[in-house]
Amino acid sequence: MWQRGRMHASFPVDVDLALVGGGGAASLVLAALDRHGVTGLRVAVVDPVHKRGQDRTWAFWGLPGDDLDPLLSASWSQVDVVTPAGRRVLTLDPLRYAMLRSAPVYDRAAEAEQRLDAVRISAPAGDLHDDGERVVVRDPDGRDLVRAGWVLDSRPRRPKRPGRTSWLQHFRGWWLAADRPTFDPQRAVLMDFRTPQPQRGVSFGYVLPVDDRFALVEYTEFGPALLDDSGYDAALRGYADLLGLDLSALRVREVEDGVIPMTDGPFESRPSPRVVRLGTAGGATRPSTGFTFSAMMRQADQVARALAAGRPPVPAPAYPGRHLWMDAVALRALDRGHVGGVEFFERLFDRNPPERVLRFLDGVTSPAEDLAVMRSSPLLPMTGAVLGDAAGRLRARLRR
């Protein structure tokens, strides 16, 4: 039950901060607390599994020179966006596109736990009881595990209400190893839309090379339904053929799978006075793309800065309200067939500077930049989606 840290004879444990869930979001918070020199804080981590090793890969963009640089597997100042019409090489300066694997993140979190003298409780968390002064974390059988001043809960949750549009970003990737130079380590393929497109949704492949003999090759779909194992493998084999890769000469070292919600349903980031949700449960996933990591980083940094200053650990909303509205419209347009997925993303990258697109996808563009992004989308189809979204919101309010 207990791992490391202060030992206690009985439950519940009294702490200032409890992290419920020990995955990526919690790991980033622990690292941020350590980075900002937070001291004197009693911390507990409640999770039945102590995350270690490689179980996921995050790709994101940002300015070079931040705290993550020593942990990166690779980064690129140029990326390719490929459509049936051709290939665009996007120069990202001053940004860079980066790949971060989970093992160094978990290792850094473990080091931070040691320095914070955090208590790890290897048990599943159940209900959280918040009386406005303290939060009691209970196990699924109702036993009190922790009493905390604040709880940061990153366990997966459904939206507070079903979305008007609910899609999934789902994917499978192969880590491919070669015995001779095969990949171009200078450029990543951000999106390759030459893959066969599903009847409802959009698909693409991408390539993240670590060096000229090792790369992640992945197939991704945005849409309402998942594939089976044979479907993902067939799609990956087809994409490898498009890239001109001879799979018989390559080794699949690892396989990565994932499913990320893409929905305009609202996530409740603060369900009670002293409980704050992080990660996807706290709205960190961008509804129109499934990107999550940059928002998780912002949440972790804001939490740590607040605690260092003696303030409540409540981060700002992950995305501006206008971006969530734009995402809802885009999802509706794609779902109802007002605009094709390849056309939508092709126009987005063709009619905007790369830095603007990437900043928009991260949710950090200004209103003026957002207007420029909106002008790059097909006017009539998107107008229809705007009107449909407004009607859907009105119907939902009348039902409530």
C-alpha positions in Angstrom: 0.0 0.0 0.0 2.7 2.5 1.0 5.8 3.3 -1.2 8.5 5.6 0.1 8.2 8.7 2.1 6.8 9.2 5.6 5.2 6.1 7.0 1.9 6.2 8.8 0.3 3.7 11.1 -3.2 4.4 10.1 -5.5 6.0 7.5 -6.4 8.6 6.6 -3.2 10.5 5.9 -3.3 14.3 6.4 -1.7 16.3 3.6 -1.9 19.7 2.1 -2.2 18.5 -1.5 -3.3 15.1 -2.9 -2.7 14.1 -6.5 -5.3 11.5 -7.4 -4.0 9.7 -10.5 -0.3 9.4 -11.2 -0.1 9.7 -15.0 1.2 12.5 -17.2 -0.7 15.4 -15.7 0.3 14.5 -12.1 3.9 13.8 -13.2 4.1 17.3 -14.7 2.7 18.8 -11.5 5.3 17.0 -9.4 8.1 18.2 -11.6 6.7 21.8 -11.6 6.5 21.8 -7.8 10.1 20.8 -7.7 11.2 23.3 -10.4 9.5 26.2 -8.6 11.1 25.3 -5.3 7.9 24.6 -3.4 8.8 23.5 0.1 7.0 22.7 3.3 4.1 21.2 1.4 2.8 17.8 2.5 2.0 15.9 -0.7 0.4 12.5 -1.4 0.0 10.7 -4.7 -2.9 8.2 -4.8 -2.7 5.7 -7.7 -2.6 1.9 -7.8 0.1 1.9 -10.5 3.4 3.7 -10.2 4.0 4.8 -13.8 7.4 3.8 -15.2 9.0 3.3 -18.6 7.7 4.0 -22.0 3.9 3.8 -22.3 3.2 6.9 -24.5 4.7 9.6 -26.6 3.8 13.3 -26.6 4.5 15.6 -29.5 4.1 19.3 -29.0 5.6 22.7 -30.1 7.1 25.5 -28.2 10.2 27.7 -27.9 13.5 25.9 -27.4 15.4 26.3 -24.1 12.7 25.3 -21.6 12.9 22.8 -18.8 11.9 19.9 -21.0 14.9 20.2 -23.4 17.1 17.6 -21.6 14.2 15.1 -21.7 13.4 15.3 -25.4 13.9 12.3 -27.7 14.0 14.6 -30.8 13.0 18.0 -32.1 12.6 19.6 -35.5 12.5 23.2 -36.8 10.8 22.0 -40.0 7.9 19.7 -40.5 6.0 18.4 -43.6 2.3 18.6 -44.2 1.4 16.3 -47.1 -1.9 16.1 -49.1 -2.7 14.3 -52.4 -1.9 17.7 -54.1 1.6 17.9 -52.8 4.0 18.4 -49.9 4.4 21.6 -47.9 7.6 22.1 -45.9 6.8 24.3 -42.9 9.6 26.3 -41.2 8.5 26.7 -37.6 11.0 29.4 -36.4 11.0 30.6 -33.7 9.1 27.5 -32.5 10.2 23.9 -32.7 8.2 20.6 -32.9 9.3 18.2 -30.2 8.9 14.6 -29.2 8.8 13.6 -25.5 8.6 10.0 -24.4 7.0 9.1 -21.1 10.0 7.4 -19.3 12.0 10.6 -18.6 8.8 12.4 -17.5 8.0 9.6 -15.0 11.7 9.5 -13.9 11.7 13.3 -13.2 8.4 13.0 -11.3 9.9 10.2 -9.1 12.9 12.4 -8.4 10.5 15.3 -7.5 8.6 12.9 -5.2 11.8 12.1 -3.3 12.7 15.8 -2.9 9.2 16.8 -1.8 9.1 13.8 0.6 5.8 12.9 -0.9 3.8 9.9 0.2 2.6 7.5 -2.4 -0.5 5.4 -1.7 -0.7 2.4 -4.1 -4.5 2.1 -4.0 -7.3 3.1 -6.3 -9.2 6.2 -5.4 -13.0 6.2 -5.3 -15.2 9.1 -4.2 -13.9 12.5 -3.1 -15.8 14.2 -0.2 -15.3 17.9 -0.1 -16.8 19.8 2.8 -15.3 23.1 1.7 -12.5 23.0 4.2 -10.9 19.6 3.5 -11.3 16.8 1.0 -11.4 13.2 2.0 -10.2 10.7 -0.6 -11.8 7.3 -0.2 -11.0 4.0 -1.8 -13.7 2.1 -3.8 -14.9 0.4 -0.6 -15.5 3.7 1.1 -12.4 3.6 3.4 -10.8 7.0 4.0 -7.3 7.1 2.5 -6.3 10.8 2.6 -7.5 14.1 4.1 -6.2 17.0 2.0 -6.5 20.7 1.8 -6.7 20.4 -2.0 -7.1 17.6 -4.4 -5.8 17.6 -8.0 -7.7 14.8 -9.8 -6.5 13.7 -13.2 -8.5 10.5 -13.6 -10.3 10.1 -16.9 -13.8 11.5 -16.8 -16.7 11.9 -19.2 -17.9 15.4 -20.0 -20.4 16.9 -17.7 -23.0 16.7 -20.5 -22.9 14.8 -23.8 -21.6 16.9 -26.6 -23.6 17.9 -29.7 -20.7 16.3 -31.6 -18.6 13.6 -30.0 -15.7 12.2 -32.0 -12.5 10.3 -31.0 -8.9 10.7 -32.0 -7.7 7.1 -32.2 -4.4 5.8 -33.4 -1.8 3.1 -33.5 1.9 3.7 -34.0 4.9 1.4 -34.7 8.3 2.2 -33.5 10.4 1.0 -36.5 14.1 0.1 -36.3 16.3 -0.3 -39.4 19.8 -1.6 -39.9 20.7 1.1 -42.4 19.8 4.8 -42.9 16.1 4.9 -43.7 14.5 8.0 -42.1 15.3 11.8 -42.5 16.0 12.9 -38.9 16.0 16.6 -39.9 12.2 16.7 -40.6 9.1 15.2 -39.1 5.9 14.5 -41.0 3.3 16.4 -39.0 0.3 15.2 -41.1 0.1 13.1 -44.2 -3.4 13.0 -45.7 -2.6 10.6 -48.5 -4.1 7.8 -46.4 -7.5 6.5 -47.5 -10.1 8.7 -46.0 -13.0 7.2 -43.9 -16.6 7.7 -45.0 -17.1 9.9 -41.9 -14.1 11.6 -40.4 -10.5 12.2 -41.4 -7.3 10.1 -41.4 -3.7 10.9 -41.7 -0.3 9.4 -41.0 2.8 10.9 -39.5 6.5 10.2 -38.9 8.6 11.2 -36.0 12.2 10.2 -36.6 14.6 10.0 -33.6 17.5 9.3 -36.0 18.0 7.9 -39.5 17.4 4.3 -38.2 14.6 4.7 -35.7 11.2 6.4 -36.0 7.6 6.4 -34.8 5.3 5.8 -37.8 1.7 6.3 -36.8 -1.8 6.1 -38.3 -4.5 8.4 -36.8 -8.2 8.8 -37.4 -10.6 11.5 -36.2 -14.1 10.1 -36.2 -17.0 8.6 -34.3 -15.9 5.0 -34.3 -12.8 2.9 -33.5 -11.2 0.3 -35.7 -10.3 -3.2 -34.7 -6.7 -4.5 -34.4 -6.6 -5.7 -38.0 -7.9 -2.4 -39.2 -5.2 -0.4 -37.5 -2.5 -2.8 -38.7 -3.8 -2.7 -42.3 -3.9 1.1 -42.2 -0.3 1.2 -40.9 0.9 -1.3 -43.6 -0.8 0.9 -46.2 0.9 4.0 -44.9 4.3 2.3 -44.8 3.8 1.5 -48.5 3.0 5.2 -49.2 6.2 6.1 -47.5 8.2 3.6 -49.5 9.2 1.6 -46.4 10.0 -2.1 -46.8 8.5 -3.5 -43.6 10.3 -6.9 -44.2 13.6 -5.0 -43.6 12.4 -3.2 -40.5 11.7 -4.4 -36.9 8.7 -3.2 -34.9 10.2 -2.6 -31.5 7.1 -1.1 -29.8 3.5 -0.5 -30.5 1.5 2.5 -29.2 -2.3 2.8 -29.2 -4.5 5.6 -27.9 -8.0 7.0 -27.8 -8.6 10.7 -27.0 -12.0 12.4 -26.8 -12.9 15.1 -29.3 -16.1 16.6 -28.1 -17.8 19.9 -27.5 -19.3 18.5 -24.3 -18.1 20.5 -21.3 -15.6 19.1 -18.9 -16.1 20.2 -15.3 -12.7 21.4 -14.2 -13.7 22.3 -10.6 -16.5 20.0 -9.4 -16.3 21.2 -5.8 -14.6 24.0 -3.9 -11.3 22.2 -3.2 -11.2 19.6 -6.0 -9.5 20.6 -9.3 -9.4 18.4 -12.3 -6.4 18.3 -14.6 -5.5 16.8 -18.0 -8.3 15.7 -20.2 -10.7 15.6 -17.3 -9.9 19.3 -16.7 -10.4 20.4 -20.3 -6.8 20.1 -21.4 -7.7 18.2 -24.6 -8.3 20.5 -27.6 -11.7 19.4 -29.0 -10.9 19.9 -32.6 -7.5 18.2 -32.7 -7.1 16.1 -29.5 -3.8 17.9 -28.7 -3.4 17.9 -24.9 0.2 18.1 -23.7 0.9 21.8 -24.0 -2.3 22.6 -22.0 -1.2 20.0 -19.3 2.1 21.8 -19.1 0.4 25.1 -18.6 -1.9 23.7 -15.9 1.1 22.2 -14.0 3.1 25.4 -14.2 0.2 27.5 -13.0 -0.6 25.1 -10.1 3.0 25.2 -9.0 3.3 29.0 -9.2 0.1 29.4 -7.2 1.3 27.1 -4.4 4.7 28.7 -4.3 2.9 32.0 -3.8 0.5 30.7 -1.2 -2.5 30.8 -3.5 -5.1 28.1 -4.3 -3.8 25.7 -6.9 -6.5 26.5 -9.5 -5.2 26.9 -13.1 -6.8 29.1 -15.7 -9.2 27.5 -18.2 -7.1 25.5 -20.7 -8.5 27.3 -23.7 -10.4 30.6 -24.3 -14.1 30.3 -24.6 -13.9 31.6 -28.2 -11.6 28.7 -29.1 -14.0 26.2 -27.7 -16.8 27.8 -29.7 -14.6 27.6 -32.9 -13.8 24.0 -32.1 -17.5 23.1 -31.7 -18.2 24.7 -35.1 -15.3 22.9 -36.7 -16.4 19.5 -35.3 -19.9 20.1 -36.5 -18.8 21.0 -40.0 -16.6 17.9 -40.2 -19.2 15.6 -38.7 -22.1 16.7 -40.8 -20.0 16.7 -44.0 -20.2 20.5 -44.5 -16.4 20.4 -45.2 -14.0 17.6 -45.9 -11.2 17.0 -43.3 -8.4 17.1 -45.9 -9.7 20.4 -47.3 -10.2 21.9 -43.9 -6.6 21.2 -42.7 -5.1 22.0 -46.2 -6.6 25.4 -46.2 -5.6 26.0 -42.6 -1.9 25.4 -43.3 -2.0 27.0 -46.8 -3.5 30.3 -45.8 -1.8 31.0 -42.5 1.8 31.2 -41.3 2.9 28.0 -39.6 3.5 29.7 -36.3 0.0 31.1 -36.3 -1.5 27.7 -36.9 0.5 26.0 -34.2 -0.2 28.8 -31.7 -3.9 28.5 -32.6 -3.9 24.8 -32.0 -2.3 25.4 -28.6 -5.0 27.9 -27.7 -2.7 30.9 -27.3 -3.6 33.1 -30.3 -5.1 36.6 -30.0 -8.6 37.5 -31.2 -7.1 39.1 -34.3 -5.2 35.9 -35.1 -8.3 33.9 -34.5 -10.2 36.0 -37.1 -7.4 35.3 -39.6 -7.7 31.6 -39.0 -11.5 31.8 -39.4 -11.1 33.6 -42.7 -9.0 30.7 -44.0 -11.9 28.3 -43.7 -14.6 27.7 -46.4 -17.1 30.5 -45.9 -20.5 29.0 -46.8 -20.0 25.5 -45.3 -18.7 27.0 -42.0 -21.6 29.5 -41.9 -24.0 26.6 -42.1 -22.1 25.0 -39.2 -22.2 28.2 -37.2 -26.0 28.4 -37.6 -26.4 24.7 -36.8 -24.3 25.1 -33.7 -26.3 28.0 -32.5 -29.5 26.1 -33.0 -28.1 23.1 -31.2 -27.1 25.3 -28.2 -30.5 26.8 -28.1 -32.2 23.4 -28.1 -29.9 22.1 -25.4 -30.7 25.1 -23.2 -34.4 24.7 -23.6 -34.1 21.0 -22.6 -32.2 21.9 -19.5 
